[in-house]
Amino acid sequence: MDLRDLVTTHHDDPFGITSAAVVLVDAHGLIRYWNERAESLLGHSAPGVLGQPAATVLTSDDSLAAALSAAQRVGDGWEGVITARHRAGHSVELALRACPLRAEQGSAWLVVACDVTESKRWELDQAVVRGLLEESPIGIAVLDSELRFQWVNRVLAAMEGLPPLYGTDLATGPPGLGRVPPAMDWQARQALMAGRTTPAVEHVTPPQGMSRRNSQSHLRLRSSFPLRDFEGKTLGVCHTAVDFTAQDRARERLALVNEAAQRIGTTLDLDRTVQELAEVLVPQLADFVAIDLFRGVLAAKDLAPGPLTGGTLQRAAHLSIDEELPEAVVDVGQSTGYLPKSPQMRCLTTGRPVRDPVLSPTTWWLAGDPQRMAKLIRLGVHTHLVVPLRARGVTMGVVSLLRWENPKPFDEDDVLLVEELVARAAVCVDNARRFVREHNAALALQTSLLPPDLPDHCAVEVAYRYLPTDAEAGVGGDWFDVIPLSGARVALVVGDVVGHGIHAAASMGRLRAAVQTLADLDLPPDELLAHVDDLVLRLADEAEAVQEGPVVVGATCVYAVYDPISRKLNVARAGHPTPAIAHLSEPVELPDIPAGPPLGLGGLPFESAEFELEEGSVVALYTDGLIEASDRDVDIGFERLCFALAHPDRPLEEICDTMVRILLPEHPHDDVAFLVARTRALTPDRVASWDVPADPRAVHEARDNAVRQLTAWGLEDVAFATELIVSELITNAITHAGGPIGLRLIHERALICEVSDASSTSPHLRRAHSTDEGGRGLFLVAQVAQRWGTRYTPTGKTIWAEQQLPGSGPC
């Protein structure tokens, strides 16, 4: 039978009225009552003994009073052990309690008896409970289901500084008597909710302001478990606490190591990591700690190659039991200036801890450092411990610990403990250093791949923001671009590569280059995204081949082309948020543009949508980090975006600042890139177009029309080159294409000449041989034009040539 069965079987008092043998004996010694338990103990049935002398069931012939005379008197009654006679003839030892009953008819006796074995077991159980609650070193408290004190023994009351509640009436006690300390309340609540025991090791430090000389930290094992009745109903919680500081100092050190593992390295921030080490060491192990790192470790942001160790030590963090830091000789960020023979330099030289048991005016290494000597003497520092901060075979700095308020000098156990804590922290410091360097390398790569400055374009006025995320999330693959196109048009691009880090930044650079190359081909937005989708699929195959496993490579992108002549915006997007358009006379619009799949899925089509915009409208393209902040819904992000764009007549830089202020938290969890563009329009007097018959004699008329228009624009200086371009392009169209032919001149910062025809065949530049009669046309065009190219249209193609105008200024 296990303990639970034993408790269930013997949960009643063996002398209880419902479980004991009960006998009533009158003044004449005759039995007047005999219950079933008495019958089972002695074998006599009630009819057989009622009215019989009580002495008939005793081994002796003495009366009951004589038998009880040998028992111990308790109050008005007696209790003791007697020997009774079983009906079967054998003797039975009984634990007996008797008390007199006085009535008008005379005195009687109420006798309660049980087997002596059950009585002894019950007495032992009670002795154990009393010893556990009153004599043992275990602190015990009983809380009700509302987690209020119902009973507290003296040990726990002393631990928690509470008045003992043993035997105290909470209703009449002082106010607040039943309140539970927060730490105990939390653990008890966990036990009540979980329905099981919740053990925990607690490291109790002395309160701030209490002298370390008169106080000592404690290590306690606490447990809380629910209390239930025999039907399983929860009555409350029992809380126990054992203070084993004096018995096992090693456990306290283990708890400190465990605490350090939880508190050091919570982030990948280098400064925060060294500060966490300082907070673990003070005041538990030292009154002051200084952490000094080599400048190469702290200069993780500097990506230039250089030594990690050696050179100048620089103060990374320090902490004292005194908030004013009277021990500090240098501030955080300054060079430490240790002497060659100081413990710090000796520690770095040997790679082993250095412990100076006593500091005095005669300490030899302080002779050349009067400033430190004065501080150490004034504070009464008696022990100096220096430990190297070393990880992965590299020494990154030193940790210096001082004691003066704590009267105990550092001993060998302290040295081992500090070495363990510093070794753990060194790994975290090295991880933070490596991560910061990788993050800054990725950020430098990302920044170098983004446009350093956007070109000034006649079609749009632009402003942008790129905001990298914090160091923990890592640099993402967001990018933006403004690409000049033929015909005075411009392409606006914003994209986002899946993932973070250097790989995402590198993938972003490849995609941006691909988009620029495809944009030069003057592809429509939907076709361009289809080609980029094929590229992302190839990148994924390459990455999978290198890493020998499935790799997720994907991106989202929005690509828009704006034509300042027609004032139309053609947009396609691949899994990217829709652009926002701020009209001058209408509310901000989030146009319904077919979303398209993200880049990298393959096989799915992309669609584009076209809108006509009034001059001065503002178009905003952005990545999802702008609207998907962690503390709000996406719909709220769109509402705030519309609010930020509500007044498009403001300066674009002001609009960008408003978007950052309204939409982004202080520390965004994802990269953010957005581009805002105010549309411009080319006035009709800047564009001239003519239909050209498919007749060689029409070339002369086309040249004359072009020269007259250049004269009207005041561009006589480029008339000769323009005549040559017009002549060659129209001649080429008449000879090789035919059909409707059009000539258009566009005057912006450059002079653009366009010739359109119905053929989809693209001309090729080649060098004619000396014996060839033709083939020099495009070669001559390429010589006199700054740029030239071909773009395809639904009805054919357009060949264009662009000339830089002398002294060209704003549009």
Residue pairs with C-beta under 8 A, 6 or more apart in sequence:
1 9
8 230
10 118
10 121
10 122
10 125
11 230
12 18
12 19
13 19
13 20
13 122
14 20
14 95
14 114
14 115
14 118
14 119
14 121
14 122
15 95
15 97
15 112
15 114
15 119
15 122
17 112
19 37
19 114
20 37
20 112
20 113
20 114
21 35
21 37
21 38
21 40
21 41
21 42
21 94
21 112
21 113
21 114
22 33
22 35
22 37
22 38
22 110
22 111
22 112
23 31
23 33
23 34
23 35
23 38
23 54
23 110
23 111
23 112
23 113
24 31
24 32
24 33
24 101
24 108
24 109
24 110
24 111
25 31
25 32
25 54
25 64
25 108
25 109
25 111
26 32
26 105
26 106
26 108
26 109
27 105
27 106
27 107
27 108
29 53
29 54
29 55
29 63
29 64
29 65
30 51
30 52
30 53
30 54
31 49
31 50
31 51
31 52
31 53
31 54
32 50
32 51
32 108
33 50
34 44
34 45
34 46
34 49
34 50
35 46
37 114
38 44
38 113
39 45
39 46
41 84
41 92
41 94
41 113
41 114
41 115
42 57
42 84
42 85
42 86
42 87
42 92
43 86
43 87
43 88
44 57
44 87
49 56
49 57
54 63
54 64
54 111
55 61
55 62
55 63
55 64
55 67
57 84
57 85
58 64
58 67
58 82
58 83
58 84
58 85
59 83
59 84
59 85
59 91
60 66
60 67
64 98
64 109
64 111
67 82
68 78
68 80
68 82
68 96
68 98
70 80
70 82
71 78
71 79
71 80
71 81
71 82
71 96
71 98
72 78
72 79
72 80
74 97
75 99
76 99
76 100
77 97
77 98
77 99
77 100
78 96
78 97
78 98
78 99
79 95
79 96
79 97
79 98
80 95
80 96
81 93
81 94
81 95
81 96
81 116
82 93
82 94
82 96
82 113
83 91
83 92
83 93
83 94
84 91
84 92
84 93
84 94
84 113
85 91
85 92
86 92
92 115
93 115
93 116
94 113
94 114
94 115
94 116
95 113
95 114
95 115
95 116
95 118
95 119
95 120
96 111
96 112
96 113
97 111
97 112
97 113
98 109
98 110
98 111
98 112
99 109
99 110
100 107
100 108
100 109
101 107
101 108
101 109
101 110
102 108
132 138
132 140
133 140
133 153
133 166
134 153
134 154
134 166
136 155
137 155
137 242
137 243
138 155
138 240
138 241
138 242
139 153
139 155
139 156
139 157
139 158
139 159
139 160
139 240
139 241
139 242
139 243
140 152
140 153
140 155
140 156
140 238
140 239
140 240
141 149
141 151
141 152
141 153
141 156
141 165
141 184
141 238
141 239
141 240
142 149
142 150
142 151
142 152
142 227
142 236
142 237
142 238
142 239
143 149
143 150
143 180
143 188
143 236
143 237
143 238
143 239
144 150
144 235
144 236
145 192
145 234
145 235
145 236
145 237
147 180
147 185
147 188
147 189
147 192
147 237
148 170
148 178
148 179
148 180
149 162
149 165
149 170
149 177
149 178
149 179
149 180
150 165
150 170
150 178
150 236
151 165
151 166
152 160
152 162
152 164
152 165
152 166
153 164
153 166
154 164
154 166
156 162
156 239
156 240
156 241
157 163
157 164
157 165
159 220
159 241
159 243
160 181
160 184
163 174
163 177
165 173
165 177
165 178
168 177
170 177
170 178
180 188
183 202
183 222
184 222
184 224
184 239
187 198
187 200
187 222
187 224
187 239
188 224
188 237
188 239
190 198
190 224
191 197
191 198
191 224
191 225
191 226
191 237
192 224
192 226
192 234
192 237
195 226
195 234
196 225
196 226
197 223
197 224
197 225
198 223
198 224
198 225
199 221
199 222
199 223
200 221
200 222
200 223
201 219
201 220
201 221
201 222
201 251
201 255
201 258
202 219
202 220
202 221
202 222
203 217
203 218
203 219
203 252
203 255
203 256
203 259
204 217
204 218
204 219
204 220
205 217
205 283
205 284
206 212
206 215
206 216
206 217
206 283
207 215
211 405
212 283
212 287
212 321
212 405
212 406
212 407
213 405
213 406
213 407
216 245
217 245
217 252
217 284
218 243
218 245
219 243
219 244
219 245
219 248
219 251
219 252
219 255
220 241
220 242
220 243
220 244
220 245
221 241
221 242
221 244
222 239
222 240
222 241
223 239
223 240
223 241
224 237
224 238
224 239
224 240
225 237
225 238
226 234
226 236
226 237
226 238
227 234
227 235
227 236
227 237
227 238
228 234
228 235
229 235
244 251
245 252
249 413
253 413
253 417
256 280
256 284
256 285
256 417
256 421
257 417
257 420
257 421
257 424
259 280
260 277
260 280
260 421
260 424
260 425
261 424
263 276
263 279
263 280
264 273
264 276
264 277
264 280
264 421
264 424
264 425
264 428
265 273
265 276
265 424
265 425
265 427
265 428
265 431
265 432
266 272
266 276
267 273
267 432
267 472
268 431
268 432
268 435
268 436
268 471
268 472
269 432
269 436
269 471
269 472
270 297
270 298
270 300
270 316
270 429
270 432
270 433
270 436
271 316
271 317
273 425
273 428
273 429
273 432
274 291
274 293
274 316
274 317
274 425
274 429
275 317
275 319
276 425
276 428
277 289
277 291
277 317
277 399
277 421
277 422
277 425
277 428
277 429
278 289
278 291
278 317
278 318
278 319
279 319
280 421
280 425
281 289
281 319
281 399
281 401
281 418
281 421
282 288
282 289
282 319
282 320
282 321
283 321
283 406
285 401
285 414
285 417
285 418
285 421
286 385
286 401
286 402
286 403
286 406
287 320
287 321
287 402
287 403
287 404
287 405
287 406
288 318
288 319
288 320
288 321
288 327
288 401
288 402
289 318
289 319
289 320
289 399
289 400
289 401
289 402
290 315
290 317
290 318
290 328
290 336
290 399
290 400
291 315
291 316
291 317
291 318
291 389
291 397
291 398
291 399
291 400
292 313
292 314
292 315
292 316
292 336
292 338
292 344
292 397
292 398
292 399
292 400
293 313
293 314
293 316
293 389
293 396
293 397
293 429
294 308
294 309
294 310
294 311
294 312
294 313
294 314
294 396
294 397
295 311
295 312
295 313
295 314
296 306
296 307
296 308
296 309
296 310
296 311
297 308
297 309
297 396
297 397
297 429
297 433
298 314
298 316
299 306
300 433
300 434
300 436
300 437
300 440
301 436
301 437
301 440
303 437
303 440
303 441
303 444
308 394
308 396
309 394
309 395
309 396
312 335
312 336
313 335
313 336
313 338
313 344
313 397
313 398
314 333
314 334
314 335
314 336
315 330
315 331
315 332
315 333
315 334
315 335
315 336
316 332
316 397
317 332
318 325
318 327
318 328
318 332
320 326
320 327
320 328
321 405
326 375
326 378
326 379
327 375
327 379
327 381
327 402
329 336
329 371
329 372
329 375
330 336
330 337
336 344
338 344
338 345
339 345
339 365
339 368
339 369
341 364
341 365
342 365
342 369
343 354
343 356
343 365
343 384
343 386
343 400
344 354
344 386
344 398
344 400
346 354
346 386
347 353
347 354
347 386
347 387
347 388
347 398
348 388
348 395
348 398
351 388
351 390
351 395
352 388
353 385
353 386
353 387
353 388
353 415
353 418
353 419
354 384
354 385
354 386
355 383
355 384
355 385
355 386
355 410
355 415
356 363
356 383
356 384
356 385
357 382
357 383
357 409
357 410
358 382
358 383
358 409
359 366
359 376
359 377
359 381
359 382
359 383
359 384
360 377
361 373
361 377
363 373
366 372
366 373
366 376
367 373
376 384
376 402
379 402
379 404
380 404
381 402
381 403
381 404
382 403
382 404
382 407
382 409
383 402
383 403
383 409
383 410
384 400
384 401
384 402
385 400
385 401
385 402
385 410
385 414
385 415
385 418
386 398
386 399
386 400
386 401
387 398
387 399
387 401
387 415
387 418
387 419
387 422
388 395
388 397
388 398
388 399
388 422
389 395
389 396
389 397
389 398
389 399
389 422
389 425
389 426
389 429
390 396
390 423
390 426
391 423
391 426
391 427
391 429
391 430
392 427
392 430
394 430
396 426
396 429
396 430
396 433
399 418
399 422
401 410
401 418
403 409
403 410
410 418
435 471
436 471
438 501
438 502
439 471
439 474
439 475
441 502
442 474
442 475
442 500
442 501
442 502
442 504
442 505
443 468
443 475
443 505
445 475
445 502
445 505
445 506
445 509
446 468
446 475
446 476
446 477
446 505
446 508
447 466
449 479
449 505
449 508
449 509
449 512
450 466
450 479
450 480
450 512
451 480
451 481
451 482
454 462
454 464
454 482
455 482
455 484
457 482
457 484
457 490
458 488
458 564
458 680
458 682
458 748
458 749
458 810
458 811
459 488
459 489
459 490
459 562
459 563
459 564
459 679
459 680
459 682
460 482
460 490
460 492
460 562
460 564
460 619
460 677
460 678
460 679
460 680
461 652
461 677
461 678
461 680
462 482
462 492
462 652
462 675
462 676
462 677
462 678
463 652
463 653
463 655
463 656
463 675
463 676
464 480
464 656
464 673
464 674
464 675
464 676
465 656
465 659
465 660
465 672
465 673
465 674
466 478
466 480
466 671
466 672
466 673
467 660
467 664
467 668
467 671
467 672
467 673
468 475
468 476
468 671
469 475
469 476
469 500
469 625
469 668
469 669
469 670
469 671
469 672
470 667
470 668
470 669
473 500
473 669
473 670
474 500
474 501
474 504
475 500
475 501
475 502
475 504
475 505
475 671
476 496
476 497
476 499
476 500
476 504
476 505
476 625
476 670
476 671
477 495
477 496
477 497
477 498
477 499
477 500
477 504
477 505
477 507
477 508
477 555
477 671
478 494
478 495
478 496
478 497
478 508
478 623
478 625
478 671
478 672
478 673
479 493
479 494
479 495
479 496
479 497
479 508
479 511
479 512
479 673
480 493
480 494
480 495
480 621
480 673
480 674
480 675
481 491
481 492
481 493
481 494
481 512
481 515
481 516
482 490
482 491
482 492
482 493
482 675
482 677
483 490
483 491
483 493
483 515
483 516
483 519
484 490
484 491
485 491
485 519
485 522
485 561
486 522
486 752
486 754
486 789
486 791
486 798
486 800
486 802
487 563
487 565
487 746
487 752
487 754
487 791
487 798
487 800
488 563
488 564
488 565
488 682
488 746
488 748
488 752
489 561
489 562
489 563
489 564
490 561
490 562
490 564
491 519
491 559
491 560
491 561
491 562
492 559
492 560
492 561
492 562
492 619
492 621
492 675
492 677
493 512
493 515
493 519
493 557
493 558
493 559
493 560
493 621
493 675
494 557
494 558
494 576
494 621
494 622
494 623
494 673
494 674
494 675
495 508
495 511
495 512
495 515
495 555
495 556
495 557
495 558
495 576
495 623
496 555
496 556
496 557
496 576
496 623
496 624
496 625
496 671
496 673
497 504
497 507
497 508
497 511
497 554
497 555
498 504
498 552
498 553
498 554
498 555
498 598
498 600
499 507
499 552
500 671
503 543
507 539
507 553
507 555
508 555
510 535
510 539
511 532
511 535
511 536
511 555
511 557
511 599
514 531
514 532
514 535
515 528
515 532
515 557
515 559
518 528
518 531
518 532
519 528
520 789
521 791
522 789
522 790
522 791
522 792
523 531
524 561
524 570
524 572
524 608
525 559
525 560
525 561
525 570
525 571
525 572
525 606
525 608
526 572
526 605
526 606
526 607
526 608
527 606
528 559
528 572
529 557
529 559
529 572
529 573
529 574
529 596
529 599
529 606
530 605
530 606
532 557
532 574
532 599
533 574
533 597
533 599
533 600
533 601
533 602
533 606
534 602
536 553
536 554
536 555
536 599
536 600
537 600
537 602
539 553
540 551
540 552
540 553
540 554
540 600
543 551
543 553
544 550
544 551
553 600
554 598
554 599
554 600
554 601
555 574
555 598
555 599
555 600
556 573
556 574
556 575
556 576
556 598
556 599
556 623
556 624
557 573
557 574
557 575
557 576
557 599
558 571
558 572
558 573
558 574
558 576
558 577
558 578
558 579
558 621
559 571
559 572
559 573
560 569
560 570
560 571
560 572
560 579
560 619
560 621
561 569
561 570
561 571
562 568
562 569
562 570
562 613
562 619
562 677
562 679
563 570
564 679
564 680
564 681
564 682
565 681
565 682
565 687
565 746
566 612
567 612
567 613
567 614
567 615
567 679
567 681
568 610
568 611
568 612
568 613
569 581
569 610
569 611
569 612
569 613
569 619
569 679
570 608
570 609
570 610
571 579
571 591
571 593
571 608
571 609
571 610
571 611
572 593
572 594
572 596
572 606
572 607
572 608
572 609
573 579
573 593
573 594
573 595
573 596
574 596
574 597
574 598
574 599
574 606
575 595
575 596
575 597
575 598
575 599
576 595
576 623
576 624
577 622
577 623
577 624
577 627
578 590
578 591
578 592
578 593
578 595
579 590
579 591
579 593
579 619
579 620
579 621
579 622
580 588
580 589
580 590
580 619
580 620
580 622
580 641
580 642
580 645
581 588
581 589
581 590
581 591
581 611
581 613
581 617
581 618
581 619
581 620
582 588
582 589
582 617
582 618
582 619
582 620
582 645
582 646
582 648
583 589
583 613
583 614
583 617
583 648
584 614
584 616
584 617
584 648
584 649
585 614
587 642
588 641
588 642
588 645
588 646
590 638
590 642
591 609
591 611
592 609
593 608
593 609
594 606
594 607
594 608
594 609
596 604
596 605
596 606
596 607
597 604
597 606
613 619
613 679
614 679
615 679
615 680
615 681
616 648
616 649
616 678
616 679
617 648
617 678
617 679
618 645
618 648
618 652
618 655
618 676
618 677
618 678
618 679
619 676
619 677
619 679
620 641
620 645
620 659
620 674
620 675
620 676
621 674
621 675
621 676
621 677
622 641
622 672
622 673
622 674
622 675
623 670
623 671
623 672
623 673
623 674
624 670
625 668
625 669
625 670
625 671
625 672
625 673
626 637
626 641
626 659
626 663
626 664
626 672
626 674
627 634
627 637
627 638
627 640
627 641
627 663
628 634
628 637
628 670
629 637
629 663
629 664
629 665
629 668
629 669
630 665
630 669
631 665
637 663
640 662
640 663
641 659
641 663
643 662
644 655
644 658
644 659
644 662
644 663
645 655
645 659
645 676
648 655
648 678
652 676
652 678
655 676
656 674
656 676
659 674
659 676
664 672
680 811
682 746
682 748
682 811
686 746
686 747
686 748
687 744
687 745
687 746
687 747
688 705
688 709
688 744
688 745
689 742
689 743
689 744
689 745
690 702
690 705
690 742
690 743
690 744
691 740
691 741
691 742
691 743
692 698
692 701
692 702
692 730
692 733
692 734
692 741
692 742
692 743
692 755
693 741
694 733
694 734
694 738
694 739
694 741
695 734
696 731
696 734
698 730
698 734
699 726
699 727
699 730
699 731
699 734
702 726
702 727
702 730
702 743
703 723
703 726
703 727
705 743
706 719
706 722
706 723
706 726
706 743
706 745
706 753
707 719
707 722
707 723
709 745
710 716
710 718
710 719
710 722
710 745
710 751
711 719
713 747
715 722
715 747
715 751
715 805
717 806
718 751
718 803
718 805
718 806
721 784
721 785
721 803
722 745
722 751
722 753
722 803
724 780
724 781
724 784
725 753
725 781
725 784
725 785
725 801
725 803
726 743
726 753
726 755
728 777
728 778
728 780
728 781
729 753
729 755
729 777
729 781
729 799
729 801
730 741
730 743
730 755
731 777
732 755
732 763
732 777
732 778
732 799
733 741
733 755
733 756
733 757
733 759
733 799
734 741
736 759
736 761
736 763
737 757
737 758
737 759
737 761
737 796
738 757
738 758
738 759
739 757
739 758
739 759
739 796
740 756
740 757
740 758
740 795
741 755
741 756
741 757
742 754
742 755
742 756
742 757
743 753
743 754
743 755
744 752
744 753
744 754
744 756
745 751
745 752
745 753
745 754
746 752
746 754
748 811
749 805
749 808
749 809
749 810
749 811
750 786
750 802
750 803
750 804
750 805
750 808
751 802
751 803
751 805
752 800
752 801
752 802
752 803
753 800
753 801
753 802
753 803
754 798
754 799
754 800
755 798
755 799
755 800
756 793
756 795
756 796
756 797
756 798
756 799
757 796
757 797
758 795
758 796
759 796
759 797
760 792
760 796
760 797
761 797
762 790
762 797
763 778
763 790
763 799
764 778
765 778
765 779
765 782
766 775
766 778
766 779
767 775
767 779
768 774
768 775
768 776
768 779
778 788
781 788
781 801
782 788
784 803
785 801
785 802
785 803
786 802
786 803
786 804
787 801
787 802
788 799
788 800
788 801
788 802
789 799
789 800
790 797
790 798
790 799
790 800
791 797
791 798
791 800
792 798
